[in-house]
Amino acid sequence: MAQTVGDFIVSRLHAWGVRRIFGYPGDGINGVFGALNRADGAIEFVQARHEEMAAFMASAHAKFTGELGVCIATSGPGASHLITGLYDARLDHMPVLAIVGQQARNALGGHYQQELDLISMFKDVAGAFVQQASSPAQVRHLVDRAVRIALGRRTVTAIVLPNDLQELDYAEPARKHGTVHSGVGYARPRTIPFEADLDRAAEVLNQGSKVAMLVGAGALGATDELVAVADRLGAGVAKALLGKAVLPDDISWVTGSIGLLGTKPSWELMINCDTLLMVGSGFPYSEFLPKEGKARGVQIDLEPDMLSLRYPMEVNLVGDARETLRALLPKLHAKTDTTWRKSIEKDVAAWWKTLERRALAQGNPVNPQRVTWELSPRLPDHVIVTSDSGSCANWFARDLKMRRGMMASLSGGLASMGAAVPYAIAAKFAHPERPVVALVGDGAMQMNNMAELITVAKYWRQWQDPRWIVCVFNNEDLNQVTWEQRVMEGDPKFNASQQIPNVPYHRFAELIGLKGIFVDDPERLGSAWDEALSAHKPVLLEVKTDPEVPPLSPHITLEQARNFTEALVKGDPHEESVIKGTARQVLSAILPHSKK
């Protein structure tokens, strides 16, 4: 039997090391699906419930493995549904390839059903490489270039395949003018700055007496090097949200997350430092970095376009985080004055006590901070944690203590709702032996994550470790935006946009064969987590949380305080509970521990 174009694409992807594809079928891509079937499991196909979720899974696969993530969809709406998940990958610098169908070549331009201008549609999200195939001999170099560019540039690429082309016999490109003869293979280079530039960076860092470090996802895999450099410089280290797993939180000088979802020690670290070393981070909020001109700066990043973007750096180093830090370390002088480091450690120790008091403060019925506070000491070794966007990301950022060997991620640059469950599914396929925990708000759960529980129900029995837990924060409110309306805009809560229906999520899980647990008593949270983490099937843990517990910023500006007051003056529909919830959180930072 002759090899079709679809067969060749599957075999070529396999030659590139692809072993898993996430997606959803349709007649526009049937030729490739037929080839996947004929390949007899050489590449595993994971059927999502929606193409957007498949793209999120491909992005998460890249994050949790370092490999190429691949998603596939049919023509028209199937292709357009991928866009959000692909933007997640692009903004977080993840290598992802999208393969999409198209109408037959002879029909193009004829206003045919499901005919979209896919090249134009993908031109931004997959601008590094998006091409539509027109002949069998062209497909070889399209696949090779799409994969190599995605891996090499850590970005999104796309291939558009007319449905009639997929069924044609494959033909190698002829040896003549006007053809392209490509090959398989990519090896990541060792990228390191020149010695002179490392010397300049070391000079700046050695002269600093109060060194702060900010690390992000680009520093994953450089934990030992970061610890060595931080100890040599006597520095404190803050973590961007995508870099939560870069350093363990049991290190006394790790100040935790930074920014709106960050910690007070991270704020103090940045405001008081005289030197900043940023490694592998595109953290976007400059107001949480040192005031311009107050600190000297050194930055390390693989992407030149990310250098000196958030803060005007004195020395900009293009390089791999691990290799560059290793080369820099011998040039750094050990600090003899430990005053700065001790002050950081004191702030961090006090902050963890503050978080405990806040988490154990009364809620109505359950304080959402307590959900993650109770989970933190129970996290299994080598767990993978995913979080959605929204208020649950605050508690993920602040209250969970990451240990060595753990992994964690969320939609960073895009900050999209609906990523936590598909991320957790992809994590489990990538590492079936590891427990996985997803933290999700009820808004994202209703938006698209409930359907993906069906995906879990379909596949979980093939996972080596069945522990897969999604925790739903049910507060009947789009809570993060509610608080943004109050604090950023000075508007009261707009019930028409913010209030969402109460859904028995745990009962839905039970309906499809998963385990459901419901908690509306804070004293039951610990045992509920124990029950979920010891279950022999996936679990949905639903917690009825208080929407009026404010996700307090580590630094409240005068404008934010004024806006919040104005929102109450205008008549917030939950004014009394808002005042009580805010008071409990503010007072918890200064009063002795109490559960009442």
N, C-alpha and C positions, 0 to 999 in steps of 0.2 A: 504494500500500500504506500502510495506517495506521501511524503511529508507535506502537510499544509503549512500555510503561513502561521496559523495558530499553533501548530505543533512546534514550529521552529521557535516562536516567541517563548513558549514554555521551556523548551530545552535550553534556549540561550539564557533565560533568567536563572535556570538551574545551574548552568555553567558559571554564572556570576555569583553563585552562593545563595540565591534566594530559596528559602525552604517554606515560606508561609506567605499567603496573600489574603488580605481582608477585603470583603466586598459584597456585592449583591448582583444577581444575574439579570439578564434581559436580552431581547432578541438582537439588539445592536452589538452585543459582544459574545454571541453564542459560539462563534468559531473558536474563540480562545477558551471558553468553558468546555467545549467538546475536547479540546486538546488537553486541558487539565484532567479531564476524566480519563482520557487515553493514557496519560502519563502515570496512572496507577499509583498515586500518592507521592510521586517524586517531589511535588510541591503541595503542601497542605492548603486547602481552601477553608477559610473561616467565614461562615455566613453571618453577617450582622443583620440587624433588623432594619437598618437604614444606612444609606451610603455615607451620610455625614459621620455616623458613628464608625464606619469602616475606615474613614480617613483619620479620625482621631486615634483609632487602634494602630494604624500604620505609623502615625507620629509617635505614639507611646512605645511601639515596638522598637523604633530607632532610639528613643531615649533610654530604654531599659536594656538594650543589647549592644548599642553602637553600630548595628548593622543597618542596611538599607531597609526602610519600610516600604511595602508595596500595597496599593489598593486598586481595586478594579470596579468598573461600573459600566452600565449600558449607555446608549446615546441619550441626548435630550435631558430629561429631568434627572436621570441617573448620574450623568456627568455633573450637572449643576449642583446636585446635592453634596458632592464631595468638597465644594469650595471652602466651607468654613473650617473643616478639619485640616485641609491643606494649608490654609493660612496659619493655623496653629503651628504646623511644622515649619513653615517658612519663617515666622517671626521668632521661633525658638531655635532656629538654625539646625533643623533636623533633616537628614537625607531621606526623602520620600519620593517614590515614583508612582504617578497615577497613570493607569492604562484605561482608556475609555473608548467605547464604540462610537460609530458615526453611521449615518445613512449611506446607502450604496453610492459609489462614485458618480454614476450616471444621473442620479437624482439630485445631487448637490446643486444648489442654486435654483431649485424648482419649488421652493416653499413647501417642501415635503414634510410629512409628519415627523416630529421629533428632530427636525433639522435645525440645529443651532450653529452659530459661528463659534465653534469650540476653540479654535486658535485664538480668536480675540478674547473669548471668555477667560481662558487660562493665561493670557499674556502677562498679567501682573503676578499672580500667585506662582506661576511656573515660568517666569520670564527668562530664567537662565537657559532653559531649553524646553520648547514645546513645538512639536512638529506633527503633521498629519501624513501618514504613509499613503503613497499613490501606486506603488508597484512592489511585487514580492522582493525583488533584489535590493530595495531600499531599506527593508525592515532590519536587516542585520546591523547596519551602522546606526539606525535610530535607537535600537535597544542599547547598543554598546555606549553610545554617547550619552543617552539619558541616564544610564546607571553611573557611568564614570563622573559625569558632571554633578549629579546629586551627591555622590560620595565625596568628591574632591572639594566641592564648594559648600557642602553641608546645607543643601537647599532642596527645593521642590522642582521636579521635572515632570513632563507629561508627554504621552504618546497617544495620538488619535488614530483609530483604526476603522476605516470604512468596513461595514459588515460583509460586503461581497469579497473584499480583499482577503479577509481572514480564512476563507474556504479555498482559495486558490492554491495550486501546487507551489511550494516554495522553490525558488531558484536562486542560486548564488549569483552575486554580481559578476557580469562578464569582464574579462580582462581587456578592457578597451577604454578609450578616453571618455570621461564623463561618468565614471563609476567610482565608488568608494569601497575600500577593502579594510574593514576595521577588525579589531581583535578584543579579546576578553582580558581583563586584569587591571587592578588598581592597588597600589601600595601607598599607604599614607606616609608622607615624608617626615623627616625629623626637622622641625622648624625651630631655629634658635637664633637669637640676635648675635651680631658681631661683638667681639670682646670690648671694643671701644664703647659701644652703647651700653653693655653691661657695666662697665666701669663708671659711666656717667650715672646710671641708675643707683649703683652702690654708693657713690659719693653723696647723692641726695639723701638716701635712706640712712647712711651712717651719721649724717649731720643732724638728723631729727632726734629730738628728745622725747617726743610724744607721738609715736607712730601708730597709726590706725590702718587696718587692712579691711578691704571689702572683697569678698569672694563670691563667685557665681557658678553657674553650671559648667562654664568652661574650665573650672578647676577640679571637676570630678575626676578622681583617679590620681590627684596630687596631694592627698591628705598628709602623708608623711613629710613631703617637702614643705607644705604650708606650715605644719607644726614646727619644723626645724627653723624656717625663716622667721616665724612669729616669735619663737623663743630667743633667737639670736638678736632680734630687734626689740624685744621686750614689748611687743605690740599686743593690742587687743584686736579681735577679728569679728566683724559683723558679716552676716550672710544674706545675700539676695535670696528671694523666695525660691528660685529655681536651684539655688545652691544649698538648700536646707540640709542635704545629706553629705555635703562636702566635708564638714568637720563634725565630730561628735559634740553633743551639747553637755556632756559631763566634763568637758575641759573648762577649767575655772575662768579663763580669759576669753572664751567664746561668748559674745554678747547676744547672739541669736539674730533674728530677722531684723531687717531695716525697712523704714518707710512707713506708710500708713498702717500696715499690718505688723509693724515692727515693735521693738522693745525700747524702753527708756535707756538702758545701758548703751544700745547702739546709737541712739540720738546723742547721748552725752559723749560717747567716743568720737563721733564725727565733729561735734561742735567744739570740742576742746583739743583736738589733735593739732600738731604742727606739720605733720607729714602723712600723706595718704598713699598706700600701695593698693591698687585695684587689680584683681586677677580674674580674668575670664568672666566678667560681668557687664551686662548692658543695662543695669539698674536705671530706670528712667527718671526718677524724681530727684532733681538736683537740689531741691530745698532741704533734703535730708543729708546732703553732703556738706563738707566744710564750706564756709562762706568764701566766695572767690577771692583769692589773694591771701587768705589766712594760712593756708597750708601748701607746702610744696608737694608735687604729685608725680608718681610713677605708675604707669599702667602696662599690663601684659595682656595681650589678646591675639588670637590667631587671625582675627578679621581686622584689617587696617581701617576699615570704615567705622569701626566701633571705638577707635582710639581718640582720646581727648574730646569726647563727645558730650559727656555729662559734667566733666570738670576739666578746666584747662591744665593739662599735665605738662610737667617740665621735661620728662623723658617718656617716650612712647616706644614700647618694645613689641614687635611682631614676633610671636613665638608660641609654641606649645607651652601650656602652664607648667607641666611637670618638668620638662627639659630645661625651660628657662629658669625656673626656681633652683634647680640643681646647679646650673651654671652660675647663678647669682650668689648662692649661699657662701662659697669660700671667700667672696669679696666683702662680706658683711662683717662688721665688728660687733662683738657681744656688748650689750649695754651693761654698764656697771651700776647705774642708778635704777633701782627697782620701784621707785615711787609711783611712776605712771602705771606700771603693770599691777601693782598692789591696789591702786585706786579703782582700776577696772574690775579686778576680782571682787572687791568689796561691793561695787555696784551690781555685779552679776548675782552675787549671793543674796543681796537684799531684794533684787528683782524676782528671783524664784520664790522667795517668801511672799512677795506681793501677789504674784500670780496664784499661789496657793490660797491666800485669803480671798482673792477675787473669785476663784473657782468654787470655793466652799460657801460663798455668800448665798443667801436665800434667793431662789428663783420662783417663777410662777408658771408652771410647777417646777421645771428643772432649769437651772442655770446652764446655758449651753457650754460655758467654759469647763464645767465639771465633766462633761462628756469626754473631752479630750484629756483632761487632767487625770481622770480615772483610767483611761486607756494607756497613757504614757508608760507607767511602770510595768504594765502588762504586755507591752509590745514584744512579740517573740523575736528571737535573734533572726537576722536576715529577712525580716519582714519587708514588704514593699507597701508603701502608703501612698494613696492618691487622694487628691482633694479637688473639689469643685471650686469655682469662683463664687463669690458671695460671702456672707458673714461667716460661714464655716471655715473659710480660708484664714480668717483671723485666728481662730482657735488652733487650726493646723499649724500656723506660723509660729504662734507664741507658746502654746502649752505642751506640745509634743517634744520630748527629749529624744533626739536621734542618737543612736549608738553606732559604733563601727560595724560595717557590714550591712546596714540597712540601706534601702533605696527609697526615694520619694520624689514625686513630681506632680505637676498640675499644668494647666494652660497658662503660660507665663506672659509672653508678649501680647497675645490676643486676649487673654483673660476671659475666655468664652465660658458661658454656662454650658453644662452638659458633657463635660469631658471626663469627669471622675470615673464613672462606671465603665465606659469603653477603655479608658486608660487601665483600669484594674483588670479588665478582661484580657487585654493585650499583655499585661504584666504576667498573668497566670499562664498564658500560652508560651511566653518567652521563658518563664521560670516556674514550671509546674510543681517543683518541689518546695517552693517558698510560699509561706502564708501571705495573703494580700488583704489589705483593709482600705476601703474607699469611704471618704467622708463627703456627704452630699446634702445640700439644702433641699427643702421640699419643692422649691421653684424649679430647680434643675431636674429633680426627680419627675415632676409632672411634665416638664418640657419634652424630654426624650429618653430619660434614663430608665423609666419603668419598663419600657419595651425591651431594653437590652438585658433585663433580668431573664427574659425568655431565652436569650443567647446563652446565659449562664446555665439555665435549666437544661439546655440542649447538650452542652459540652462537658459539664463539670465532672462527670464520672470518668473521664479520661485523664484527669489531672492527678498527678502522683500524690499531692497533698490536697485534700478537699477543702482546706480552710480558705474560704473566700467570703469576706464580710463587707457588707455595705451598711453604713450607719446613716440614717436619715434624720436630719434635724427638722422636726415638724413643728413650725411655729406659725403656720398659716399666713406667712408674710414674706414678701420679697425684701428681706430684712436689710441687706447691705444698702440697697437703693433708698429704702425708707430713711435710714440714718443719714445717707448722703443728702437727701432732700432737706432734712432738718438742719444738719451742721454746715453743709456747703452752700445751700441756697436760702436757708432761713425760712423754709416752707414747712407747714405741718404735714403730717402723713396724709397722702391722698389715697383714701381707701379704695377708690375705683380702680386704681392701677396697682396697688400694693397688696391688697388682701387676696389670698388665694384659697380654694376650697380645702377643707379637711378631708384627707384620704387615708384609709386604713392600709398603709403600705405593707405592714407586716402580714396582713391577711391576704393581700395580693400575692406576696411571696409564697405563702402557704398554699394558695390556690394552684400555683404552677409547680409545686413539689419541692420548694425550698423551705428552710426553717425560718419562722418569724418570731421575733421577740418584741414586746412592747413595754416601754418604761415611762411612767409618769411620776415616779417617786425617786428623788435623788439618792436615797439610801440604797436603792436597788441597782444603781448603775454599775458598781464594781462587780457584783455577782452576775449581772447581765453580760458584761464583757467576758467574764470567765466562762460563762455558758457558751457564748458565741465562739470564743477562741478554742474551745474544746469540742466543738460540734464536728460531726462526721459528714456534713453536707454544707453547702453555702448557706449563709445566714443574712437576713435583713433585720437589723436592729433599729427599731423606730423609737425615737425619744421625743417626748412632748416638751419642747423647749420654750423658754420665755423670750418673746421678741423684743422686750424692752430692756434687755441687758445691752448696754452700748458697747460697740467695738471701739473702745477709746484709743485714739491716736497716742503715740508716745509723747507727743508735744502738741498741746492745744493752743492754737493761736488766738489772739484777741478777736479776730474776725470770725473764727469758728464759734467761739463762745457767744459772740453777739448774734450770729445767725441762729444758734440753738435757742437763745432767749427769745428772739423774734418769732421762731416757729411756735413756741409755747404761748406767746402773747396773741398770735393769730388764731389760736385755738386748735391745738392738736387733738384729734379724736381720742387719743390714749394719754392725755396730758398727765393725769395722776400717776399712772403706772410708769410712764417715762421718767417722771421726777424721782419716784421711788427707786427705780432700777438704776438710774444714773447716780443717785446719792449712795446707794449700796456699793457701787463699784468704786466711787471716789473715796468713800470712807474706808473701804477695805484696805486701801494703801497705807492708812495711818493708824487704824484702830487695831487692837489685839485680835487674834483669831477668834471668830465666832461663826457658827452655822446659822444664826438667827438674825 
